[in-house]
Structure formats: structure tokens, C-alpha cells
Amino acid sequence: MSQLAEDVGAEPVFAGLGAGHMARFVIDTLKRIQALVLLGEVRISLHGYDELAADEIPVRDVIAGLSQATIVEDYPTYGKGPCVLVLQRDSEGQPVHVVWGIVFGRTTPAVLVTAYRPDPRKWDESWRRRRT
């Protein structure tokens, strides 16, 4: 279980493993976030800025890479609002994990919660599955 899930006692919904309607909900979360970003309705949390800087990930790479994001985990019932962990690539093709969310009770903006370069000791070669 991820730190995010542990923080709220929620189980993630893994992409591709849910029933038809749950898989649609997972895709809908990401599609909503992508649409908001296209409209310029995006904010970056202070923590997000700190993590982007720590891993030297340009904001423009994260924004530009969102359209090609792949869902890793989805948290539709997260206490602060639905959020999704996605795999993106920076401008050099390197993997970046980004947590995007929408504040509970609101429809806008999309919020970049955090972003980091995944640790190969913790993630498999696809960057989509945690090592056990």
C-alpha cells in the first residue's frame, strides 16, 4: 500500500484491475484532470513545488506530459478529494510519477500534489508496479 493510501486508510484502485464501471471512473478522474489542465485550471501545491525542485523536474515537462500519462493507481475516495498517481515522461524520456488531484467538493482546479523520479529499487521496469 502506498503512503497516500496509508495516510487515509484507503485502498487504491489499480488501473486495469477493476470492474467495468470502476475502470471507467479511474479513466474519468484522469480525463477530468487533463481537461482542467488544458483549460489552464491548474495549481501546484507547495509540496509539489518542493518535490519538483528536489528532483529537478521542470514544471513545463509535467504539464506537457500529462496528455500521455498512464494511470498507476487511483484514489477516488481520498479524503481531500479524488486523486490519481500517473506515470509521465520528462522531455528527455525519463520516468516521472505525478499525483494529480481535485479538491474535495470542488470541480476545479486540477492540483499537482507531488511529483518524483521513481526509485528503481521500489518499482519494476515498467514503473507501474511496486516491487514486493
ChimeraX attribute file (.defattr): number of C-alpha atoms within 10 A of each C-alpha:
attribute: neighborCount
match mode: 1-to-1
recipient: residues
	/A:1	10
	/A:2	11
	/A:3	8
	/A:4	16
	/A:5	14
	/A:6	11
	/A:7	10
	/A:8	12
	/A:9	12
	/A:10	16
	/A:11	17
	/A:12	21
	/A:13	19
	/A:14	19
	/A:15	18
	/A:16	15
	/A:17	9
	/A:18	13
	/A:19	9
	/A:20	9
	/A:21	9
	/A:22	16
	/A:23	16
	/A:24	13
	/A:25	16
	/A:26	23
	/A:27	17
	/A:28	12
	/A:29	20
	/A:30	25
	/A:31	14
	/A:32	17
	/A:33	26
	/A:34	21
	/A:35	14
	/A:36	18
	/A:37	20
	/A:38	14
	/A:39	10
	/A:40	12
	/A:41	14
	/A:42	21
	/A:43	17
	/A:44	17
	/A:45	13
	/A:46	12
	/A:47	13
	/A:48	21
	/A:49	17
	/A:50	14
	/A:51	17
	/A:52	21
	/A:53	14
	/A:54	12
	/A:55	12
	/A:56	11
	/A:57	18
	/A:58	13
	/A:59	17
	/A:60	10
	/A:61	16
	/A:62	21
	/A:63	17
	/A:64	16
	/A:65	17
	/A:66	22
	/A:67	16
	/A:68	12
	/A:69	19
	/A:70	17
	/A:71	21
	/A:72	21
	/A:73	22
	/A:74	27
	/A:75	22
	/A:76	20
	/A:77	15
	/A:78	21
	/A:79	14
	/A:80	12
	/A:81	15
	/A:82	19
	/A:83	29
	/A:84	27
	/A:85	25
	/A:86	23
	/A:87	24
	/A:88	26
	/A:89	20
	/A:90	19
	/A:91	14
	/A:92	7
	/A:93	10
	/A:94	10
	/A:95	17
	/A:96	23
	/A:97	22
	/A:98	26
	/A:99	21
	/A:100	26
	/A:101	29
	/A:102	25
	/A:103	16
	/A:104	14
	/A:105	9
	/A:106	9
	/A:107	12
	/A:108	17
	/A:109	19
	/A:110	24
	/A:111	21
	/A:112	25
	/A:113	21
	/A:114	20
	/A:115	27
	/A:116	18
	/A:117	21
	/A:118	17
	/A:119	12
	/A:120	12
	/A:121	10
	/A:122	12
	/A:123	14
	/A:124	14
	/A:125	11
	/A:126	10
	/A:127	20
	/A:128	19
	/A:129	13
	/A:130	16
	/A:131	11
	/A:132	7
